[in-house]
């Protein structure tokens, strides 16, 4: 017998792992497309991913993540974009306004 109880969210652990990338995310997308998943999905992970990486996965891109010693800049908000533009202007990569 099916239980008709309601959940407030679906939480899964290991959201940045290989299994999540190969199996869990595609399965969740299928559930959404079929109208079978109508709660927020919360992924918990030890390693942090940027919003850009998660958006790439959401849009079907294959990505590979490696750690480097270089500082990277995330551009998730208009303030982030202003910060990156200011950095480009400081380095001479683009002319200042």
C-alpha positions as CSV (number, residue, x, y, z in Angstrom):
1,X,0.0,0.0,0.0
2,X,1.3,3.5,-0.9
3,X,1.7,6.1,1.8
4,X,0.3,9.4,0.8
5,X,2.2,11.4,3.4
6,X,3.8,14.7,2.3
7,X,7.5,15.6,2.6
8,X,8.7,19.2,2.9
9,X,12.0,18.6,1.1
10,X,14.2,15.9,-0.3
11,X,17.6,15.9,1.3
12,X,20.5,13.9,0.0
13,X,24.1,13.6,1.1
14,X,27.1,13.5,-1.2
15,X,25.8,16.1,-3.6
16,X,29.2,16.8,-5.1
17,X,30.2,13.2,-5.5
18,X,30.6,11.1,-8.6
19,X,27.4,9.1,-7.9
20,X,25.4,12.3,-7.6
21,X,26.7,13.6,-10.9
22,X,26.2,10.4,-12.8
23,X,23.0,9.0,-11.2
24,X,21.2,11.2,-8.7
25,X,21.0,14.5,-10.6
26,X,19.8,12.8,-13.8
27,X,17.2,10.9,-11.8
28,X,16.0,14.0,-10.0
29,X,15.6,15.8,-13.4
30,X,13.6,12.9,-14.7
31,X,11.3,13.0,-11.7
32,X,10.7,16.7,-12.2
33,X,10.0,16.3,-15.9
34,X,7.4,13.6,-15.1
35,X,5.8,15.8,-12.4
36,X,6.7,13.3,-9.7
37,X,9.0,15.7,-7.6
38,X,7.4,18.8,-6.3
39,X,9.4,19.6,-3.2
40,X,12.7,21.5,-2.8
41,X,15.9,19.3,-3.2
42,X,18.7,20.0,-0.7
43,X,22.1,18.5,-1.5
44,X,24.6,18.3,1.3
45,X,28.3,17.9,0.6
46,X,31.6,18.1,2.2
47,X,33.2,19.8,-0.8
48,X,31.7,23.1,-1.9
49,X,30.6,23.7,-5.5
50,X,30.0,27.1,-7.0
51,X,26.6,28.2,-8.3
52,X,28.1,28.1,-11.8
53,X,29.0,24.5,-11.5
54,X,25.6,23.5,-10.2
55,X,23.9,25.6,-13.0
56,X,26.1,23.8,-15.6
57,X,25.0,20.4,-14.3
58,X,21.4,21.6,-14.3
59,X,21.7,22.5,-17.9
60,X,23.2,19.1,-18.9
61,X,26.8,20.1,-19.2
62,X,29.5,17.7,-18.3
63,X,32.0,19.3,-16.0
64,X,35.2,18.2,-14.3
65,X,36.3,19.9,-11.1
66,X,39.9,20.0,-9.8
67,X,41.5,21.9,-7.0
68,X,44.1,24.5,-7.8
69,X,46.2,27.1,-5.9
70,X,44.7,29.9,-8.0
71,X,42.0,32.1,-6.6
72,X,38.8,32.0,-8.6
73,X,36.0,34.4,-8.6
74,X,32.4,33.3,-8.5
75,X,29.9,35.5,-10.3
76,X,26.5,34.8,-8.7
77,X,25.2,38.3,-8.0
78,X,25.3,41.7,-9.6
79,X,27.7,42.7,-6.8
80,X,30.0,39.9,-7.8
81,X,29.9,41.1,-11.4
82,X,30.9,44.6,-10.3
83,X,33.8,43.1,-8.3
84,X,35.0,41.2,-11.4
85,X,34.6,44.2,-13.7
86,X,36.7,46.3,-11.2
87,X,39.4,43.7,-11.1
88,X,39.5,43.7,-14.9
89,X,39.8,47.4,-15.0
90,X,42.6,47.3,-12.4
91,X,44.6,44.9,-14.5
92,X,44.0,46.7,-17.7
93,X,42.1,43.8,-19.2
94,X,39.3,46.1,-20.2
95,X,39.2,49.9,-20.4
96,X,37.6,51.7,-17.4
97,X,34.3,53.5,-18.0
